[in-house]
Amino acid sequence: MTEPGYTEDGVPTFEHVRETIEQRSATAAGYEELVSESPEGRERAEREADHAAAAREKLDAIRRSVRGEQ
């Protein structure tokens, strides 16, 4: 007897794989939402925003340099 979601050869069906991915995605989204509401999560979001801003500034500086601008 085969397990539900698997073929007789033991290969997971497309539906089983899709459901597994959707379940893991929902779990990850829920976890991310909980973490983002914590003080540590807010601090991490601020650090990520600061890093993104610094990266944009650096990229702009590199582009100006390549164009010969100061």
N, C-alpha and C positions, 0 to 999 in steps of 0.2 A: 504494500500500500504506500502511495506517495503522499508526501506532506502537501497541504494546501499551498498553492503558489509556486509549485515546482512541477516540472514535467516528469514523466516516468524515468527519464535518464538522470534526474536530479538537478536539472538546469532550472534556475528561477525564471518564471514567466515575466513578460514585459510588465504586466499589471502589478506583480509582486514587487518588482524593482521600482516602479513608479511610486507605489504606495510607501515603500521604505524611504525613498528620497524625500517625498513630501512630509513624512513623519519627522525625519531628521531635520529638515528645513524648518518646520514649525517649532520643534524643540529648540533649535538654535536661535530662532527669532524671539521666542519667549524668554530664553536665558539672557539674550542681549538686552531685551527690554527691562528685565529685572536689574541687570547690572548697571544699565545706564541711569537708573533712578537712584542708585546708591551714591554716597559721597565719593567713593573711589571711582565709580563710573563717570561721574561728572568731571572729576579731576583728570581722568584719562582722556575724556573728550576734549577738555581744554588743552591738554598737552598735544593731542593729535591736531587740533586746529592751529596751535602755535607752530608745530612742525610743518604743516601744510603751507602756512603763510610764509615761513622762512624758505621753504622750497620754491614757492612762486617768486619770491624776491630774488633768490639766487638764479633761477632760470631767466628772469628778466635781465639781471646783470650780465649773464652769459650772452644773451641775445644782443644786448647793447654792445658788448665787447666785440662780438663777431661782426656787427655792422660798422664798427669803428667809432661808435659813439662813446662819450664819457659819462 
